[in-house]
């Protein structure tokens, strides 16, 4: 059987899976702190062979063609978007804010924060933002000032006072982080978060590291590649049907 069929099939499979990734990236291009997914590819049968082991004839025929091996979050810096909201904070550098959710501590780059009725700093979903000791931060009424290292001070009628410090945490490797939703991550149970050296900017949020223009171009490109693979498969199918008809007639 012509190995071109395998090339077309694996190409279509990879492009179809990559299409889902590209569509999700584009859909979240305006989500604060979103980390775009980047695809990785691997040989069809290479991952199942030991060093020096020879594959089957089918394997030899198709191992040169890649399939989608998975995707991982691109942790590169997103653009700083000025909002002038004193509770908005953007991280410049590596690291994450820690928030307490109903499912445990999660990590995010989305710094669009608000205050609860009790004065607790929280996410837009009402989840407490944690300090360096993994405890919630409560602010009295007054003008909020957040310095570059995350120290939070409030100017009241009695004067200015420090009320806490935003916890900015980093990990030895971000490869083990599991993405949940659009802009938050779950750390492995054995991962130990450490204090990040990143600076923060008050009155700004970090946008997605996927711009809509590039995302749209990528989506169109992948769609065209998938269409090409579909046409190639149609050609092979037609050729097989013709060959089968001729062989049956001879028998």
PAPASE-147204 format. One line per 8 residues: number of its first residue (from 0); their letters; for each residue x, y, z of N, C-alpha, C, O. Coordinates in steps of 0.001 Angstrom, whole numbers. Example, Ala and Ser with C-alpha at 12.3 -4.5 7.8 and 13.67 -1.06 7.14 Angstrom:
BEGIN
0> AS> 13190/-5690/7800/12300/-4500/7800/13200/-3300/7800/14236/-3319/8465 | 12850/-2250/7080/13670/-1060/7140/12900/30/7870/13409/1138/8039
This chain:
BEGIN
0> XXXXXXXX> 855/-1192/0/0/0/0/889/1239/0/1896/1277/706 | 524/2260/-791/1316/3474/-911/1378/4189/429/354/4500/1037 | 2636/4450/886/2782/5118/2178/2289/6549/2136/2148/7177/3186 | 2021/7088/945/1459/8433/841/120/8540/1539/-248/9612/2018 | -618/7432/1602/-1901/7425/2308/-1679/7720/3786/-2411/8503/4391 | -648/7077/4367/-369/7300/5777/59/8751/6016/-310/9364/7018 | 836/9279/5089/1274/10670/5227/80/11609/5224/4/12532/6035 | -851/11372/4309/-2035/12227/4215/-2921/12085/5446/-3459/13067/5957
8> XXXXXXXX> -3066/10827/5921/-3930/10599/7077/-3354/11236/8338/-4061/11939/9061 | -2058/10987/8606/-1452/11553/9807/-1403/13079/9727/-1531/13773/10736 | -1214/13588/8499/-1222/15041/8319/-2577/15632/8631/-2668/16672/9283 | -3645/14972/8167/-5002/15450/8437/-5318/15365/9927/-5931/16273/10487 | -4901/14278/10567/-5143/14112/11999/-4441/15211/12792/-5030/15810/13692 | -3181/15473/12451/-2420/16494/13162/-3018/17878/12952/-3114/18667/13892 | -3420/18173/11714/-3991/19490/11426/-5352/19670/12096/-5689/20774/12523 | -6126/18607/12190/-7434/18695/12842/-7274/18985/14327/-8006/19800/14888
16> XXXXXXXX> -6313/18315/14965/-6065/18557/16384/-5479/19952/16606/-5838/20640/17562 | -4574/20360/15715/-3978/21694/15834/-5024/22780/15610/-4899/23884/16140 | -6051/22470/14829/-7122/23434/14570/-7873/23760/15861/-8249/24909/16093 | -8087/22751/16694/-8748/22977/17984/-7903/23895/18871/-8433/24785/19537 | -6589/23672/18876/-5701/24500/19680/-5711/25943/19200/-5803/26869/20006 | -5616/26135/17894/-5594/27483/17324/-6906/28215/17592/-6903/29411/17880 | -8021/27504/17497/-9329/28118/17743/-9452/28557/19202/-9989/29627/19488 | -8954/27728/20122/-9005/28087/21547/-8111/29290/21837/-8490/30167/22613
24> XXXXXXXX> -6932/29339/21224/-6038/30482/21408/-6690/31771/20930/-6624/32799/21604 | -7318/31706/19768/-7941/32903/19207/-9130/33345/20055/-9345/34542/20247 | -9900/32388/20560/-11079/32713/21369/-10692/33420/22672/-11496/34162/23236 | -9458/33189/23152/-9020/33774/24420/-8002/34900/24237/-7290/35256/25176 | -7936/35452/23043/-6969/36506/22760/-7217/37767/23588/-6315/38590/23748 | -8417/37922/24106/-8726/39103/24925/-8893/38752/26399/-9400/39565/27172 | -8473/37548/26799/-8589/37110/28197/-7343/37500/28979/-6228/37166/28578 | -7523/38203/30091/-6388/38632/30912/-5569/37432/31387/-6116/36454/31895
32> XXXXXXXX> -4258/37523/31215/-3367/36495/31727/-3436/35164/31006/-2884/34176/31490 | -4101/35114/29857/-4203/33843/29129/-2849/33437/28579/-2085/34265/28083 | -2566/32135/28677/-1339/31564/28123/-1710/30673/26950/-2390/29660/27111 | -1247/31069/25755/-1576/30323/24545/-959/28925/24585/113/28720/25156 | -1647/27981/23977/-1147/26615/23869/-331/26471/22593/-746/26939/21532 | 815/25833/22691/1661/25584/21527/1759/24075/21303/1989/23315/22243 | 1584/23655/20068/1574/22234/19734/2981/21687/19596/3910/22402/19221 | 3123/20405/19906/4372/19686/19661/4042/18433/18869/2944/17889/18986
40> XXXXXXXX> 4984/17979/18070/4737/16848/17185/5738/15728/17461/6838/15965/17962 | 5334/14510/17123/6216/13355/17311/5955/12344/16206/4921/12395/15539 | 6909/11412/16013/6737/10359/15028/5618/9424/15439/5387/9218/16631 | 4918/8854/14464/3765/8006/14761/4129/6810/15620/3467/6550/16625 | 5184/6069/15241/5544/4863/15977/6873/4972/16696/7252/4065/17437 | 7587/6070/16488/8930/6196/17058/8903/6138/18577/9814/5583/19191 | 7861/6709/19194/7823/6757/20647/7648/5380/21266/7881/5212/22463 | 7241/4385/20473/7025/3050/21020/8168/2095/20760/8062/911/21078
48> XXXXXXXX> 9274/2585/20183/10398/1722/19843/11568/1976/20781/11871/3122/21114 | 12218/909/21202/13402/1041/22037/14578/1476/21172/14527/1381/19945 | 15627/1948/21815/16805/2404/21073/17383/1270/20245/17652/193/20775 | 17579/1497/18949/18149/501/18067/17157/-523/17544/17508/-1356/16708 | 15934/-472/18021/14925/-1452/17576/14364/-1043/16223/14085/130/15977 | 14206/-2025/15355/13671/-1762/14036/12149/-1879/14055/11588/-2780/14679 | 11497/-959/13365/10041/-997/13302/9553/-1895/12180/10349/-2426/11405 | 8266/-2058/12101/7667/-2847/11033/7768/-2087/9715/8164/-922/9689
56> XXXXXXXX> 7403/-2762/8613/7422/-2080/7322/6444/-921/7310/6706/125/6716 | 5314/-1117/7973/4346/-20/8056/4951/1142/8831/4807/2305/8454 | 5642/798/9943/6261/1836/10750/7302/2606/9977/7372/3832/10064 | 8124/1882/9209/9146/2533/8402/8501/3456/7374/9036/4513/7041 | 7343/3034/6881/6657/3828/5860/6075/5113/6378/5948/6085/5634 | 5714/5134/7669/4995/6321/8163/5729/7089/9251/5284/8161/9662 | 6847/6553/9721/7505/7203/10853/8070/8572/10519/8390/9339/11427 | 8200/8894/9257/8700/10199/8877/7621/11275/8978/7910/12462/8825
64> XXXXXXXX> 6404/10869/9230/5301/11819/9261/4863/12039/10702/4626/11086/11444 | 4759/13314/11090/4463/13644/12477/2984/13725/12780/2173/14068/11920 | 2649/13407/14005/1304/13633/14524/1443/14540/15736/2535/14710/16278 | 333/15115/16150/349/16008/17287/666/15218/18549/-108/14352/18955 | 1803/15516/19168/2202/14793/20366/1624/15394/21633/1696/14779/22697 | 1053/16584/21537/481/17245/22700/644/18746/22577/1143/19246/21569 | 229/19452/23591/375/20900/23606/776/21336/25005/486/20650/25985 | 1439/22470/25093/1869/23007/26372/1657/24508/26375/1599/25145/25324
72> XXXXXXXX> 1540/25063/27574/1282/26493/27701/2552/27292/27423/3623/26989/27948 | 2412/28307/26597/3503/29232/26314/3549/30246/27461/2618/31033/27629 | 4616/30230/28239/4707/31083/29423/5412/32415/29155/5879/33066/30089 | 5490/32821/27894/6126/34101/27589/5242/35265/28055/4034/35119/28236 | 5879/36413/28242/5198/37597/28768/4133/38105/27806/4349/38155/26596 | 2979/38481/28356/1932/39116/27571/2051/40629/27658/2846/41127/28454 | 1292/41377/26870/1383/42843/26878/772/43450/28141/-192/42919/28691 | 1341/44561/28590/801/45317/29717/-299/46248/29212/-78/47039/28294
80> XXXXXXXX> -1468/46151/29808/-2602/46978/29399/-2959/47901/30559/-3379/47432/31617 | -2798/49203/30370/-3079/50166/31426/-4583/50325/31620/-5323/50526/30658 | -5030/50233/32876/-6454/50376/33201/-6706/51540/34153/-7828/52039/34242 | -5667/51972/34864/-5766/53032/35877/-6631/52634/37066/-6948/53478/37904 | -7015/51370/37153/-7748/50862/38309/-6723/50500/39387/-5862/49656/39138 | -6783/51105/40566/-5755/50865/41586/-5689/49428/42082/-4692/49033/42687 | -6733/48636/41839/-6728/47245/42285/-6223/46288/41215/-6032/45102/41481 | -6007/46798/40006/-5460/45965/38936/-3941/45903/39065/-3279/46917/39284
88> XXXXXXXX> -3402/44693/38924/-1958/44502/39068/-1460/43570/37965/-2057/42522/37715 | -373/43951/37312/223/43123/36258/1612/42673/36686/2378/43453/37254 | 1932/41416/36413/3259/40875/36723/4177/41091/35524/3833/40760/34389 | 5351/41654/35802/6362/41817/34752/7523/40886/35079/8392/41221/35884 | 7529/39720/34451/8527/38703/34745/7851/37360/34951/6667/37204/34652 | 8587/36404/35453/8036/35074/35664/7385/34982/37035/7889/35545/38007 | 6272/34278/37113/5598/34108/38389/4093/34165/38237/3568/34469/37165 | 3408/33866/39331/1957/33812/39336/1406/34369/40644/2055/34290/41688
96> XXXXXXXX> 199/34934/40574/-546/35236/41782/-1133/33925/42301/-1452/33028/41521 | -1273/33821/43613/-1912/32644/44211/-3312/33032/44657/-3495/34069/45294 | -4297/32212/44329/-5677/32471/44721/-6253/31205/45353/-5841/30092/45024 | -7198/31386/46250/-7813/30240/46906/-9180/29996/46289/-10068/30844/46377 | -9346/28854/45673/-10599/28500/45027/-11298/27404/45831/-10785/26930/46845 | -12467/27022/45359/-13212/25950/46018/-12494/24615/45895/-12791/23677/46635 | -11547/24525/44962/-10814/23275/44730/-9376/23351/45231/-8569/22468/44940 | -9058/24384/45971/-7702/24518/46488/-6989/25721/45887/-7594/26522/45175
104> XXXXXXXX> -5711/25839/46177/-4920/26965/45679/-4649/26796/44186/-4264/25722/43723 | -4858/27866/43459/-4558/27890/42037/-3686/29102/41747/-3603/30022/42560 | -3041/29104/40598/-2109/30163/40236/-2556/30813/38938/-3017/30133/38021 | -2420/32139/38863/-2916/32870/37706/-2064/34100/37434/-1370/34597/38322 | -2122/34584/36207/-1474/35840/35830/-2516/36955/35702/-2166/38101/35420 | -3771/36626/35904/-4853/37606/35794/-4902/38446/37067/-5294/37957/38126 | -4504/39703/36961/-4463/40577/38131/-5590/41583/38191/-5438/42636/38810 | -6721/41288/37562/-7892/42178/37633/-8639/41874/38932/-9551/41047/38960
112> XXXXXXXX> -8235/42558/40007/-8768/42253/41330/-9862/43243/41739/-9979/44338/41188 | -10644/42826/42710/-11699/43658/43283/-11665/43505/44803/-10859/42742/45337 | -12538/44230/45494/-12673/44106/46940/-14038/43514/47274/-15053/43887/46686 | -14046/42584/48231/-15313/42026/48702/-15973/43017/49654/-15383/44043/49993 | -17185/42717/50081/-17887/43586/51020/-17140/43700/52341/-17297/44687/53059 | -16332/42699/52664/-15552/42704/53904/-14157/43315/53711/-13346/43329/54638 | -13887/43818/52505/-12601/44445/52241/-11502/43476/51874/-10324/43827/51927 | -11866/42262/51501/-10863/41259/51140/-10536/41355/49647/-11434/41437/48809
120> XXXXXXXX> -9238/41345/49328/-8817/41392/47935/-9171/40069/47272/-8846/39001/47793 | -9839/40139/46118/-10322/38921/45481/-10282/39047/43968/-10096/40133/43419 | -10462/37905/43307/-10535/37882/41847/-11930/38318/41404/-12815/38539/42231 | -12111/38437/40118/-13429/38781/39602/-14468/37727/39910/-15666/38010/39894 | -14019/36501/40192/-14930/35406/40535/-15156/35297/42041/-15831/34374/42497 | -14596/36235/42823/-14812/36229/44253/-13878/35322/45034/-14191/34947/46164 | -12741/34961/44457/-11788/34070/45134/-10683/34901/45780/-10114/35774/45125 | -10364/34647/47058/-9362/35445/47762/-7988/35387/47106/-7519/34325/46695
128> XXXXXXXX> -7358/36549/47019/-5973/36639/46557/-5077/36471/47777/-5339/37067/48822 | -4023/35669/47660/-3205/35313/48812/-1913/36117/48897/-1368/36568/47890 | -1445/36280/50124/-183/36995/50350/989/36028/50334/833/34870/49947 | 2154/36489/50750/3356/35653/50698/3273/34455/51647/4012/33482/51495 | 2351/34536/52642/2176/33431/53590/966/32575/53225/503/31773/54036 | 460/32744/52013/-694/31990/51524/-1958/32271/52353/-2778/31381/52580 | -2095/33521/52796/-3278/33937/53549/-3968/35076/52794/-3311/35817/52062 | -5297/35223/52965/-6017/36317/52300/-5531/37683/52744/-4966/37824/53829
136> XXXXXXXX> -5746/38687/51912/-5333/40061/52199/-6587/40907/52421/-7448/40984/51544 | -6691/41537/53585/-7833/42394/53897/-7368/43846/53943/-6378/44175/54597 | -8099/44708/53240/-7725/46115/53130/-8751/46995/53831/-9952/46789/53656 | -8307/47970/54620/-9235/48944/55180/-9652/49943/54100/-9071/49967/53015 | -10649/50757/54394/-11086/51764/53429/-10014/52830/53272/-9453/53308/54258 | -9732/53198/52035/-8734/54218/51773/-8122/54051/50401/-8552/53205/49617 | -7129/54850/50115/-6443/54816/48819/-5401/53706/48819/-4496/53690/49653 | -5539/52770/47866/-4654/51606/47796/-3410/51940/46969/-3496/52486/45869
144> XXXXXXXX> -2261/51595/47531/-990/51793/46834/-223/50468/46838/-1/49870/47891 | 174/50022/45648/890/48755/45517/2248/49035/44886/2326/49541/43766 | 3312/48706/45603/4664/48968/45114/5125/47862/44176/4428/46865/43988 | 6289/48042/43597/6789/47104/42605/7026/45706/43130/6940/44744/42366 | 7324/45563/44427/7555/44233/44982/6271/43594/45515/6309/42525/46123 | 5135/44259/45282/3851/43705/45696/3382/44143/47066/2323/43709/47518 | 4142/44992/47739/3727/45483/49048/2477/46354/48902/2436/47266/48077 | 1465/46059/49712/187/46772/49632/61/47706/50828/123/47269/51977
152> XXXXXXXX> -116/48987/50552/-319/49986/51600/-1633/50708/51331/-2071/50817/50185 | -2253/51199/52393/-3518/51917/52268/-3406/53256/52990/-3008/53328/54153 | -3769/54315/52266/-3764/55658/52835/-5140/55942/53428/-6129/56029/52699 | -5201/56085/54733/-6454/56383/55429/-6346/57752/56090/-5323/58428/55979 | -7406/58150/56776/-7406/59438/57473/-6346/59471/58565/-5845/60537/58922 | -6007/58300/59092/-5007/58213/60158/-3580/58148/59627/-2625/58204/60401 | -3431/58032/58316/-2110/57931/57716/-1983/56694/56849/-2945/55947/56672 | -789/56482/56307/-536/55352/55419/71/54194/56198/939/54383/57050
160> XXXXXXXX> -406/52987/55886/124/51816/56557/154/50607/55647/-728/50434/54805 | 1176/49760/55814/1301/48529/55032/343/47485/55606/306/47254/56815 | -427/46860/54720/-1403/45853/55167/-1040/44453/54689/-1684/43484/55092 | -41/44327/53855/342/43002/53370/1189/43086/52120/1548/44171/51662 | 1501/41931/51581/2286/41850/50339/1726/40756/49458/1524/39623/49897 | 1477/41109/48212/967/40120/47258/1950/38966/47125/3156/39178/46991 | 1434/37761/47162/2283/36599/46939/2499/36389/45450/1549/36140/44708 | 3742/36490/45016/4100/36214/43617/4995/34981/43660/6108/35026/44183
168> XXXXXXXX> 4498/33887/43107/5192/32606/43253/5661/32078/41898/5048/32317/40857 | 6759/31360/41962/7319/30744/40758/7635/29283/41068/7597/28855/42222 | 7948/28527/40016/8258/27107/40167/9550/26790/39419/9905/27457/38446 | 10238/25765/39894/11483/25353/39242/11226/25014/37780/12065/25271/36917 | 10061/24435/37510/9650/24130/36138/8145/24333/36027/7384/23863/36873 | 7725/25027/34989/6294/25237/34769/5689/24129/33912/4489/24136/33638 | 6527/23171/33489/6036/22095/32615/4990/21231/33317/4110/20665/32668 | 5087/21132/34645/4158/20279/35372/2846/20950/35732/1951/20294/36266
176> XXXXXXXX> 2706/22237/35453/1473/22941/35769/351/22494/34840/550/22350/33633 | -818/22278/35408/-1981/21870/34621/-2894/23067/34424/-3330/23687/35394 | -3182/23389/33182/-4034/24535/32903/-5492/24201/33185/-6006/23170/32749 | -6143/25085/33917/-7559/24939/34227/-8288/26188/33739/-7978/27302/34159 | -9243/25996/32862/-9935/27149/32310/-9017/27961/31421/-8090/27424/30814 | -9277/29257/31345/-8537/30093/30406/-7244/30646/30974/-6280/30825/30230 | -7193/30926/32285/-6026/31651/32782/-5585/31262/34195/-5058/32096/34932 | -5792/30030/34566/-5298/29591/35866/-4675/28211/35768/-4960/27440/34851
184> XXXXXXXX> -3810/27916/36747/-3047/26677/36704/-3092/25976/38054/-3197/26610/39104 | -3010/24667/37997/-2913/23838/39198/-1503/23264/39242/-1016/22711/38256 | -857/23398/40392/492/22865/40550/432/21421/41007/-507/21047/41709 | 1402/20595/40634/1457/19212/41128/1561/19202/42655/2051/20153/43262 | 1099/18126/43252/1115/18029/44716/2509/18139/45300/2680/18643/46410 | 3520/17669/44556/4883/17698/45079/5654/18954/44671/6836/19085/44989 | 4996/19873/43972/5667/21098/43548/5754/22081/44714/4799/22241/45475 | 6889/22727/44846/7101/23690/45931/7199/25096/45337/8188/25414/44677
192> XXXXXXXX> 6193/25941/45560/6263/27311/45035/7300/28126/45799/7415/28014/47019 | 8039/28934/45083/9048/29801/45685/8730/31253/45362/7997/31539/44416 | 9279/32160/46145/9047/33585/45909/9680/34005/44590/10837/33691/44309 | 8908/34714/43797/9406/35181/42503/10105/36528/42660/9795/37300/43568 | 11036/36794/41779/11731/38081/41775/11072/39065/40816/11583/40166/40611 | 9947/38678/40229/9259/39539/39279/8721/40794/39965/8428/40785/41161 | 8598/41852/39206/8018/43097/39696/6564/43192/39227/6163/42531/38269 | 5785/44023/39917/4392/44205/39528/4142/45678/39220/4860/46562/39687
200> XXXXXXXX> 3112/45914/38428/2728/47269/38053/1275/47497/38432/385/46779/37977 | 1040/48496/39266/-324/48822/39678/-1035/49592/38573/-410/50338/37819 | -2358/49402/38485/-3136/50118/37478/-3012/49542/36081/-3245/50239/35093 | -2642/48262/35995/-2504/47607/34691/-2787/46122/34851/-2689/45579/35951 | -3137/45472/33756/-3297/44018/33733/-2478/43472/32576/-2173/44182/31617 | -2133/42216/32684/-1402/41568/31593/-2398/40930/30632/-3251/40143/31043 | -2289/41267/29374/-3162/40670/28375/-2691/39281/27981/-1668/38802/28470 | -3436/38643/27101/-3065/37317/26612/-1784/37409/25775/-1550/38416/25107
208> XXXXXXXX> -957/36359/25812/245/36353/24975/-53/35757/23598/822/35191/22941 | -1303/35899/23187/-1743/35496/21845/-2511/36672/21248/-3612/36992/21697 | -1929/37315/20234/-2634/38431/19620/-3617/37913/18578/-3394/36872/17961 | -4708/38652/18392/-5797/38190/17522/-5390/38131/16055/-5869/37268/15319 | -4510/39039/15615/-4099/39050/14201/-3318/37785/13864/-3632/37087/12900 | -2293/37496/14674/-1493/36291/14432/-2354/35047/14621/-2206/34073/13884 | -3247/35073/15598/-4112/33920/15836/-5031/33639/14664/-5260/32483/14310 | -5558/34695/14063/-6444/34528/12895/-5676/33963/11710/-6163/33071/11015
216> XXXXXXXX> -4467/34487/11479/-3642/33994/10375/-3299/32519/10578/-3331/31732/9632 | -2972/32150/11819/-2624/30763/12119/-3816/29846/11894/-3665/28739/11377 | -4997/30305/12280/-6202/29500/12112/-6499/29255/10635/-6823/28135/10240 | -6389/30306/9824/-6636/30179/8385/-5621/29242/7747/-5978/28414/6909 | -4341/29372/8145/-3283/28520/7600/-3552/27052/7899/-3422/26203/7017 | -3924/26751/9135/-4176/25359/9522/-5398/24818/8797/-5409/23656/8390 | -6429/25641/8629/-7619/25219/7893/-7270/24834/6457/-7758/23829/5941 | -6430/25633/5821/-6034/25340/4431/-5197/24067/4366/-5343/23271/3439
224> XXXXXXXX> -4327/23877/5345/-3530/22653/5369/-4409/21422/5557/-4171/20385/4938 | -5428/21534/6416/-6347/20419/6630/-7126/20103/5353/-7357/18938/5030 | -7524/21144/4636/-8246/20940/3372/-7361/20228/2349/-7835/19374/1599 | -6067/20585/2322/-5136/19928/1405/-5003/18446/1728/-4960/17610/825 | -4939/18121/3017/-4835/16714/3417/-6109/15939/3058/-6045/14776/2660 | -7264/16596/3203/-8534/15960/2831/-8575/15648/1338/-9033/14581/931 | -8094/16582/531/-8062/16360/-914/-7101/15231/-1267/-7382/14426/-2155 | -5977/15171/-578/-5013/14098/-834/-5611/12741/-506/-5424/11779/-1251
232> XXXXXXXX> -6335/12661/614/-6989/11399/978/-8030/11004/-60/-8179/9825/-381 | -8743/11983/-578/-9750/11695/-1610/-9099/11110/-2853/-9648/10207/-3485 | -7917/11632/-3203/-7200/11127/-4375/-6766/9682/-4151/-6919/8843/-5038 | -6233/9394/-2983/-5795/8029/-2677/-6984/7066/-2654/-6884/5947/-3157 | -8095/7492/-2079/-9277/6638/-2040/-9780/6322/-3436/-10160/5187/-3727 | -9781/7329/-4297/-10226/7117/-5676/-9288/6159/-6403/-9724/5311/-7182 | -7980/6310/-6130/-6994/5442/-6758/-7153/3998/-6276/-7028/3065/-7069 | -7425/3809/-4991/-7630/2463/-4457/-8877/1818/-5043/-8881/633/-5377
240> XXXXXXXX> -9935/2615/-5163/-11170/2088/-5741/-10947/1630/-7181/-11467/597/-7601 | -10173/2405/-7927/-9891/2052/-9320/-9062/772/-9395/-9328/-117/-10205 | -8040/701/-8521/-7173/-483/-8504/-7957/-1722/-8119/-7798/-2779/-8730 | -8805/-1597/-7107/-9606/-2738/-6648/-10554/-3204/-7760/-10735/-4406/-7959 | -11145/-2278/-8465/-12078/-2645/-9534/-11363/-3390/-10651/-11885/-4367/-11190 | -10162/-2924/-10998/-9402/-3578/-12066/-8956/-4981/-11647/-9008/-5914/-12449 | -8515/-5132/-10386/-8049/-6432/-9907/-9190/-7440/-9815/-9023/-8607/-10171 | -10331/-6997/-9345/-11492/-7884/-9240/-11935/-8347/-10621/-12332/-9498/-10802
248> XXX> -11865/-7438/-11596/-12275/-7802/-12953/-11351/-8883/-13525/-11808/-9753/-14267 | -10089/-8839/-13197/-9136/-9848/-13703/-9413/-11189/-13073/-9287/-12220/-13734 | -9790/-11199/-11801/-10078/-12473/-11140/-11325/-13117/-11724/-11722/-14198/-11290
